[in-house]
Amino acid sequence: MTERQYEALSLALSRGYYEQPRQTTAKELANELDISQPSMSDLLNRAESQLISATLGPSPRLETLAQ
């Protein structure tokens, strides 16, 4: 995970982005980091993907699609 992805994920966690209901939006988080909302969403998606892969391992479905 890159430092920027870690920064985005840490901010999201601290601001309640992953709570139900969400306490903030990707747009609000993006404003705090002075980036666009699509960039924030991309940072979070990439960080989440890496965490999931590290926890569960590679997706069998993705491996099948890659063949």
VMD Tcl script that draws the C-alpha trace (Angstrom):
set ca {
  {0.00 0.00 0.00}
  {1.35 3.39 -0.90}
  {1.75 6.15 1.65}
  {-1.02 8.13 -0.07}
  {-3.41 5.16 -0.01}
  {-2.63 4.68 3.68}
  {-3.27 8.37 4.32}
  {-6.64 8.21 2.52}
  {-7.68 5.03 4.31}
  {-6.65 6.35 7.72}
  {-8.58 9.55 7.14}
  {-11.63 7.61 6.00}
  {-11.53 5.43 9.10}
  {-11.04 8.36 11.46}
  {-13.92 10.32 9.91}
  {-16.41 7.44 10.01}
  {-16.54 6.71 6.29}
  {-16.91 2.98 6.97}
  {-19.55 3.35 9.68}
  {-23.24 2.67 9.07}
  {-24.59 5.19 8.40}
  {-21.54 6.91 6.96}
  {-20.39 9.93 8.92}
  {-18.71 11.54 5.90}
  {-18.55 11.29 2.13}
  {-15.73 10.63 -0.31}
  {-16.15 14.22 -1.50}
  {-15.62 15.58 2.03}
  {-12.57 13.36 2.48}
  {-11.21 14.49 -0.87}
  {-11.59 18.11 0.16}
  {-9.50 17.45 3.27}
  {-6.71 15.98 1.15}
  {-7.13 18.64 -1.54}
  {-7.80 16.08 -4.28}
  {-10.78 15.27 -6.49}
  {-13.53 12.93 -5.37}
  {-12.68 10.38 -8.11}
  {-9.05 10.40 -6.95}
  {-10.15 9.80 -3.35}
  {-12.41 6.95 -4.40}
  {-9.57 5.44 -6.42}
  {-7.16 5.65 -3.48}
  {-9.69 3.97 -1.19}
  {-10.56 1.27 -3.73}
  {-6.92 0.39 -4.28}
  {-6.18 0.33 -0.54}
  {-9.26 -1.81 0.14}
  {-8.31 -4.20 -2.65}
  {-4.81 -4.64 -1.26}
  {-6.12 -5.26 2.25}
  {-8.63 -7.81 1.02}
  {-6.03 -9.60 -1.11}
  {-3.57 -9.64 1.79}
  {-6.24 -11.07 4.10}
  {-8.00 -13.54 1.82}
  {-5.40 -14.15 -0.85}
  {-5.95 -13.83 -4.58}
  {-9.48 -14.21 -5.83}
  {-10.04 -17.59 -7.54}
  {-12.53 -15.90 -9.85}
  {-9.95 -13.34 -10.95}
  {-7.36 -16.05 -11.53}
  {-9.83 -17.94 -13.72}
  {-10.60 -14.80 -15.74}
  {-6.88 -14.14 -16.23}
  {-6.27 -17.53 -17.85}
}
mol new
graphics top color blue
foreach p $ca { graphics top sphere $p radius 0.5 }
foreach p [lrange $ca 0 end-1] q [lrange $ca 1 end] { graphics top cylinder $p $q radius 0.2 }
display resetview
